């Protein structure tokens, strides 16, 4: 989404200095590079059936025998895929059905995936969050939301 949003909503280059899109593009490239390296490392460890050593995956305080989160580096690829698939579909769906419907569907699907089964809560949260984000983006910041518009 950022690879589409950065050039689309960046002001025109004024002819001097650095382009307004330079910092966001460099940031996104660095984040993607680091994420790809991390995924390659985890996939290779799973493929070779070799556990990642604790010194590389634990926080420093965990090495001293203290409590804390010790699952860093241990990725369940099916769970990751089940969360990332709606994210990818959101980016594609925004162009065809608009921000409002795509974000509503995304929030409903994501809440279901993470285990929520209270349908009234799911619907209320999805509608409220979609409306608040739309109002803040459109009227608060004056940023046009992508895709076809329902409320225009």
Rosetta constraint file for C-alpha pairs under 8 A:
AtomPair CA 1 CA 5 HARMONIC 6.02 0.50
AtomPair CA 1 CA 91 HARMONIC 5.83 0.50
AtomPair CA 2 CA 6 HARMONIC 5.65 0.50
AtomPair CA 2 CA 28 HARMONIC 7.51 0.50
AtomPair CA 3 CA 7 HARMONIC 7.16 0.50
AtomPair CA 3 CA 25 HARMONIC 7.70 0.50
AtomPair CA 4 CA 8 HARMONIC 6.23 0.50
AtomPair CA 5 CA 9 HARMONIC 5.86 0.50
AtomPair CA 6 CA 10 HARMONIC 5.79 0.50
AtomPair CA 6 CA 21 HARMONIC 6.38 0.50
AtomPair CA 6 CA 24 HARMONIC 7.03 0.50
AtomPair CA 6 CA 25 HARMONIC 7.22 0.50
AtomPair CA 7 CA 21 HARMONIC 6.85 0.50
AtomPair CA 10 CA 20 HARMONIC 6.42 0.50
AtomPair CA 10 CA 21 HARMONIC 6.04 0.50
AtomPair CA 11 CA 20 HARMONIC 6.84 0.50
AtomPair CA 13 CA 19 HARMONIC 5.61 0.50
AtomPair CA 13 CA 20 HARMONIC 7.04 0.50
AtomPair CA 14 CA 19 HARMONIC 7.83 0.50
AtomPair CA 18 CA 22 HARMONIC 6.73 0.50
AtomPair CA 21 CA 25 HARMONIC 6.03 0.50
AtomPair CA 22 CA 26 HARMONIC 6.12 0.50
AtomPair CA 23 CA 27 HARMONIC 6.02 0.50
AtomPair CA 24 CA 28 HARMONIC 6.11 0.50
AtomPair CA 25 CA 29 HARMONIC 6.14 0.50
AtomPair CA 26 CA 30 HARMONIC 6.17 0.50
AtomPair CA 27 CA 31 HARMONIC 6.20 0.50
AtomPair CA 28 CA 32 HARMONIC 6.05 0.50
AtomPair CA 29 CA 33 HARMONIC 6.03 0.50
AtomPair CA 30 CA 34 HARMONIC 6.18 0.50
AtomPair CA 31 CA 35 HARMONIC 6.10 0.50
AtomPair CA 32 CA 36 HARMONIC 6.06 0.50
AtomPair CA 33 CA 37 HARMONIC 6.23 0.50
AtomPair CA 34 CA 38 HARMONIC 6.19 0.50
AtomPair CA 35 CA 39 HARMONIC 6.16 0.50
AtomPair CA 36 CA 40 HARMONIC 6.07 0.50
AtomPair CA 37 CA 41 HARMONIC 6.21 0.50
AtomPair CA 38 CA 42 HARMONIC 6.30 0.50
AtomPair CA 39 CA 43 HARMONIC 6.01 0.50
AtomPair CA 40 CA 44 HARMONIC 6.01 0.50
AtomPair CA 41 CA 45 HARMONIC 6.19 0.50
AtomPair CA 42 CA 46 HARMONIC 6.18 0.50
AtomPair CA 42 CA 73 HARMONIC 6.95 0.50
AtomPair CA 42 CA 74 HARMONIC 7.47 0.50
AtomPair CA 42 CA 75 HARMONIC 7.23 0.50
AtomPair CA 43 CA 47 HARMONIC 5.93 0.50
AtomPair CA 44 CA 48 HARMONIC 6.00 0.50
AtomPair CA 45 CA 49 HARMONIC 5.92 0.50
AtomPair CA 45 CA 50 HARMONIC 5.16 0.50
AtomPair CA 45 CA 51 HARMONIC 6.26 0.50
AtomPair CA 45 CA 52 HARMONIC 6.64 0.50
AtomPair CA 46 CA 50 HARMONIC 6.39 0.50
AtomPair CA 46 CA 51 HARMONIC 7.45 0.50
AtomPair CA 52 CA 56 HARMONIC 7.07 0.50
AtomPair CA 52 CA 57 HARMONIC 6.96 0.50
AtomPair CA 52 CA 73 HARMONIC 7.31 0.50
AtomPair CA 52 CA 74 HARMONIC 7.98 0.50
AtomPair CA 53 CA 57 HARMONIC 6.65 0.50
AtomPair CA 54 CA 58 HARMONIC 5.54 0.50
AtomPair CA 54 CA 63 HARMONIC 7.85 0.50
AtomPair CA 55 CA 63 HARMONIC 7.08 0.50
AtomPair CA 57 CA 70 HARMONIC 7.35 0.50
AtomPair CA 57 CA 71 HARMONIC 7.42 0.50
AtomPair CA 57 CA 72 HARMONIC 5.18 0.50
AtomPair CA 57 CA 73 HARMONIC 5.45 0.50
AtomPair CA 58 CA 62 HARMONIC 5.93 0.50
AtomPair CA 58 CA 63 HARMONIC 6.75 0.50
AtomPair CA 58 CA 69 HARMONIC 7.48 0.50
AtomPair CA 58 CA 70 HARMONIC 5.35 0.50
AtomPair CA 58 CA 71 HARMONIC 7.32 0.50
AtomPair CA 58 CA 72 HARMONIC 6.12 0.50
AtomPair CA 59 CA 63 HARMONIC 6.95 0.50
AtomPair CA 59 CA 68 HARMONIC 7.97 0.50
AtomPair CA 59 CA 69 HARMONIC 7.48 0.50
AtomPair CA 59 CA 70 HARMONIC 7.23 0.50
AtomPair CA 60 CA 64 HARMONIC 7.18 0.50
AtomPair CA 61 CA 65 HARMONIC 7.20 0.50
AtomPair CA 61 CA 66 HARMONIC 5.81 0.50
AtomPair CA 61 CA 67 HARMONIC 7.61 0.50
AtomPair CA 61 CA 68 HARMONIC 7.64 0.50
AtomPair CA 62 CA 66 HARMONIC 5.02 0.50
AtomPair CA 62 CA 67 HARMONIC 6.05 0.50
AtomPair CA 62 CA 68 HARMONIC 6.18 0.50
AtomPair CA 62 CA 69 HARMONIC 7.56 0.50
AtomPair CA 62 CA 70 HARMONIC 6.99 0.50
AtomPair CA 75 CA 80 HARMONIC 7.45 0.50
AtomPair CA 76 CA 80 HARMONIC 6.22 0.50
AtomPair CA 77 CA 81 HARMONIC 5.98 0.50
AtomPair CA 78 CA 82 HARMONIC 6.10 0.50
AtomPair CA 79 CA 83 HARMONIC 6.33 0.50
AtomPair CA 80 CA 84 HARMONIC 6.01 0.50
AtomPair CA 81 CA 85 HARMONIC 5.82 0.50
AtomPair CA 82 CA 86 HARMONIC 7.37 0.50
AtomPair CA 82 CA 113 HARMONIC 7.30 0.50
AtomPair CA 83 CA 87 HARMONIC 7.02 0.50
AtomPair CA 83 CA 110 HARMONIC 6.93 0.50
AtomPair CA 83 CA 113 HARMONIC 7.24 0.50
AtomPair CA 84 CA 88 HARMONIC 6.32 0.50
AtomPair CA 85 CA 89 HARMONIC 6.16 0.50
AtomPair CA 86 CA 90 HARMONIC 5.95 0.50
AtomPair CA 86 CA 106 HARMONIC 6.18 0.50
AtomPair CA 86 CA 109 HARMONIC 7.19 0.50
AtomPair CA 86 CA 110 HARMONIC 7.00 0.50
AtomPair CA 87 CA 91 HARMONIC 6.63 0.50
AtomPair CA 87 CA 106 HARMONIC 7.36 0.50
AtomPair CA 88 CA 92 HARMONIC 6.61 0.50
AtomPair CA 89 CA 93 HARMONIC 5.84 0.50
AtomPair CA 90 CA 94 HARMONIC 6.05 0.50
AtomPair CA 90 CA 102 HARMONIC 5.92 0.50
AtomPair CA 90 CA 103 HARMONIC 6.87 0.50
AtomPair CA 90 CA 106 HARMONIC 6.22 0.50
AtomPair CA 91 CA 95 HARMONIC 7.39 0.50
AtomPair CA 92 CA 96 HARMONIC 7.28 0.50
AtomPair CA 93 CA 97 HARMONIC 5.83 0.50
AtomPair CA 93 CA 98 HARMONIC 7.04 0.50
AtomPair CA 93 CA 102 HARMONIC 5.75 0.50
AtomPair CA 94 CA 98 HARMONIC 4.51 0.50
AtomPair CA 94 CA 99 HARMONIC 5.05 0.50
AtomPair CA 94 CA 101 HARMONIC 7.95 0.50
AtomPair CA 94 CA 102 HARMONIC 5.51 0.50
AtomPair CA 94 CA 103 HARMONIC 7.83 0.50
AtomPair CA 94 CA 146 HARMONIC 6.60 0.50
AtomPair CA 94 CA 147 HARMONIC 5.37 0.50
AtomPair CA 94 CA 148 HARMONIC 7.87 0.50
AtomPair CA 95 CA 99 HARMONIC 7.89 0.50
AtomPair CA 95 CA 146 HARMONIC 6.82 0.50
AtomPair CA 95 CA 147 HARMONIC 4.45 0.50
AtomPair CA 95 CA 148 HARMONIC 6.95 0.50
AtomPair CA 96 CA 147 HARMONIC 6.49 0.50
AtomPair CA 96 CA 148 HARMONIC 6.99 0.50
AtomPair CA 97 CA 101 HARMONIC 6.30 0.50
AtomPair CA 97 CA 102 HARMONIC 6.38 0.50
AtomPair CA 97 CA 147 HARMONIC 6.87 0.50
AtomPair CA 97 CA 148 HARMONIC 6.36 0.50
AtomPair CA 98 CA 102 HARMONIC 6.06 0.50
AtomPair CA 98 CA 146 HARMONIC 6.69 0.50
AtomPair CA 98 CA 147 HARMONIC 4.35 0.50
AtomPair CA 98 CA 148 HARMONIC 4.54 0.50
AtomPair CA 98 CA 149 HARMONIC 5.83 0.50
AtomPair CA 98 CA 150 HARMONIC 7.42 0.50
AtomPair CA 99 CA 103 HARMONIC 5.75 0.50
AtomPair CA 99 CA 145 HARMONIC 6.50 0.50
AtomPair CA 99 CA 146 HARMONIC 6.12 0.50
AtomPair CA 99 CA 147 HARMONIC 6.07 0.50
AtomPair CA 99 CA 148 HARMONIC 7.41 0.50
AtomPair CA 99 CA 149 HARMONIC 7.31 0.50
AtomPair CA 100 CA 104 HARMONIC 6.17 0.50
AtomPair CA 100 CA 130 HARMONIC 6.47 0.50
AtomPair CA 100 CA 131 HARMONIC 7.80 0.50
AtomPair CA 100 CA 134 HARMONIC 7.51 0.50
AtomPair CA 100 CA 149 HARMONIC 7.69 0.50
AtomPair CA 100 CA 150 HARMONIC 7.29 0.50
AtomPair CA 101 CA 105 HARMONIC 6.13 0.50
AtomPair CA 102 CA 106 HARMONIC 5.98 0.50
AtomPair CA 103 CA 107 HARMONIC 6.06 0.50
AtomPair CA 103 CA 126 HARMONIC 7.90 0.50
AtomPair CA 103 CA 130 HARMONIC 6.27 0.50
AtomPair CA 104 CA 108 HARMONIC 6.28 0.50
AtomPair CA 104 CA 126 HARMONIC 5.38 0.50
AtomPair CA 104 CA 127 HARMONIC 6.33 0.50
AtomPair CA 104 CA 130 HARMONIC 6.11 0.50
AtomPair CA 105 CA 109 HARMONIC 6.09 0.50
AtomPair CA 105 CA 126 HARMONIC 7.94 0.50
AtomPair CA 106 CA 110 HARMONIC 5.97 0.50
AtomPair CA 107 CA 111 HARMONIC 6.02 0.50
AtomPair CA 107 CA 122 HARMONIC 7.99 0.50
AtomPair CA 107 CA 126 HARMONIC 5.46 0.50
AtomPair CA 108 CA 112 HARMONIC 6.27 0.50
AtomPair CA 108 CA 122 HARMONIC 6.04 0.50
AtomPair CA 108 CA 123 HARMONIC 6.83 0.50
AtomPair CA 108 CA 126 HARMONIC 6.17 0.50
AtomPair CA 109 CA 113 HARMONIC 6.18 0.50
AtomPair CA 110 CA 114 HARMONIC 6.29 0.50
AtomPair CA 111 CA 115 HARMONIC 6.47 0.50
AtomPair CA 111 CA 116 HARMONIC 5.54 0.50
AtomPair CA 111 CA 122 HARMONIC 6.73 0.50
AtomPair CA 112 CA 116 HARMONIC 5.14 0.50
AtomPair CA 112 CA 117 HARMONIC 6.35 0.50
AtomPair CA 116 CA 122 HARMONIC 7.34 0.50
AtomPair CA 117 CA 122 HARMONIC 7.66 0.50
AtomPair CA 118 CA 122 HARMONIC 6.20 0.50
AtomPair CA 119 CA 123 HARMONIC 6.07 0.50
AtomPair CA 120 CA 124 HARMONIC 6.05 0.50
AtomPair CA 121 CA 125 HARMONIC 5.95 0.50
AtomPair CA 122 CA 126 HARMONIC 6.04 0.50
AtomPair CA 123 CA 127 HARMONIC 6.04 0.50
AtomPair CA 124 CA 128 HARMONIC 5.95 0.50
AtomPair CA 125 CA 129 HARMONIC 5.90 0.50
AtomPair CA 126 CA 130 HARMONIC 5.96 0.50
AtomPair CA 127 CA 131 HARMONIC 6.04 0.50
AtomPair CA 128 CA 132 HARMONIC 6.04 0.50
AtomPair CA 129 CA 133 HARMONIC 6.01 0.50
AtomPair CA 130 CA 134 HARMONIC 6.02 0.50
AtomPair CA 131 CA 135 HARMONIC 6.07 0.50
AtomPair CA 132 CA 136 HARMONIC 6.05 0.50
AtomPair CA 133 CA 137 HARMONIC 5.93 0.50
AtomPair CA 134 CA 138 HARMONIC 5.77 0.50
AtomPair CA 134 CA 139 HARMONIC 7.99 0.50
AtomPair CA 134 CA 145 HARMONIC 7.42 0.50
AtomPair CA 135 CA 139 HARMONIC 5.43 0.50
AtomPair CA 135 CA 140 HARMONIC 6.61 0.50
AtomPair CA 136 CA 140 HARMONIC 4.47 0.50
AtomPair CA 136 CA 141 HARMONIC 6.28 0.50
AtomPair CA 137 CA 141 HARMONIC 5.12 0.50
AtomPair CA 137 CA 142 HARMONIC 6.19 0.50
AtomPair CA 137 CA 143 HARMONIC 5.44 0.50
AtomPair CA 137 CA 144 HARMONIC 7.21 0.50
AtomPair CA 137 CA 145 HARMONIC 7.14 0.50
AtomPair CA 138 CA 142 HARMONIC 4.83 0.50
AtomPair CA 138 CA 143 HARMONIC 5.08 0.50
AtomPair CA 138 CA 144 HARMONIC 5.58 0.50
AtomPair CA 138 CA 145 HARMONIC 6.60 0.50
AtomPair CA 139 CA 143 HARMONIC 7.50 0.50
AtomPair CA 145 CA 149 HARMONIC 7.93 0.50
